[in-house]
Amino acid sequence: MYGGGNVFEATKFDTLQNEDPVKMAEFEARIERGEKIEPNDWMPELYRKQLIRMIEQHAHSEIIGSLPEGTWITRAPGFRRKLAQMAKVQDEVGHAQLLYSAAETLGKSREQMLTDLINGKSKYSNVFNYPAFTWADSNIISWLIDAGAIVNQLANAKGSYGPYCRALDRICAEEAFHLKYGHDAVVHMATGSAKQREMIQAALNRWWTPIMHFFGPPDKMSTHTEILMKWKVKMASNDDMRQQFLDMYVPKIWELGLTLPDPNLKKNAETGKWDYTEPDWEEFKRVINGDGPCNAERLAVRRTAEERGAWVRRALLNPKSKYVKPLA
Ligand code: FAQ
């Protein structure tokens, strides 16, 4: 039943008992028929709050997610890779803009969302709280984190909330380039010198647990999946997305002669699903609640960016500023 567990210190919301049952039935019938819900349409408060929570976290993940790869722009090997890395990071920040706009249609201001991020009130993806020690770490992010993001986003782009789905469609188009870029970079290292192979293998070992965590807690521990799937916000459960990722990418990783740090990882012939060792969910819990290796550093960088950009926002909002054209 929705709202039961609080395993991961998940956000608690009110139930649906105050909603008008007639409107509620119409709303759910529309979703059942596959119609899109648009910002001015009637929606239960819980749908609104859940969407704000999820889209906002997604937007934060994009801007915070640009930080580990961003630090590699100046150190990327060669001018071509520097340019590509810069373009990718710029795209991720652009995705955040699209997502903040989608979340704003539900009534929460961008300022409030950013305030909640830098005060540590809002979550963002676990993976971006880990360091990118080497260029190989950056490549693993570009390939496999983007791959995970695409599995999630392609599914959810077919969901029920119009503005979020349209943002996801645009994001997926760009992510497809990121995936090729990341794959190319990993292939380059995996087929390079012994040192390059060693670096990419070490990075893969470091990132495997965070990647397994990326799709969220196992379904039996997930707080929001039931209601989000009922309302077609999430189009597959956490475990199903994780399985889909394993299906698509484990063979590609093995093809490169790389190994994965889980001796139990194998496709089960009977179930058709991947067996794996449960990643440490206590670690996941700590990381998403602020106590990962880089949480403090990531938020400090974001805070500095807010402070440094404050004068631009002030100038834009000042009607007397010579940089601001009055609205026609
Ligand atoms: N990290 O009940 P559930 C990217 C939290 S974009 C942190 O299962 P839900 C692009 C969850 O919020 C990556 N927290 O939650 C890129 C909840 O806490 P709350 C981001 C997590 O919502 C690539 C609690 O645990 N993508 O990478 C995580 O049903 C490369 C209970 O969990 C999205 O945000 C996690 N991994 O399912 C950028 C996609 N998992 O909020 C740069 C949209 C769970 O109650 C470089 N979001 N939690 O306090 C979703 O699809 C869903 O929100 C899930 C989680 C699947 C992430």
Boltz pocket constraint, residues with backbone or C-beta under 6 A from the ligand:
constraints:
  - pocket:
      binder: B
      contacts: [[A, 8], [A, 9], [A, 10], [A, 11], [A, 12], [A, 53], [A, 54], [A, 57], [A, 58], [A, 59], [A, 61], [A, 62], [A, 65], [A, 66], [A, 69], [A, 92], [A, 123], [A, 124], [A, 125], [A, 126], [A, 127], [A, 141], [A, 142], [A, 145], [A, 146], [A, 149], [A, 152], [A, 213], [A, 214], [A, 215], [A, 216], [A, 217], [A, 221], [A, 222], [A, 223], [A, 224], [A, 225], [A, 228], [A, 234], [A, 238], [A, 288]]
      max_distance: 6.0
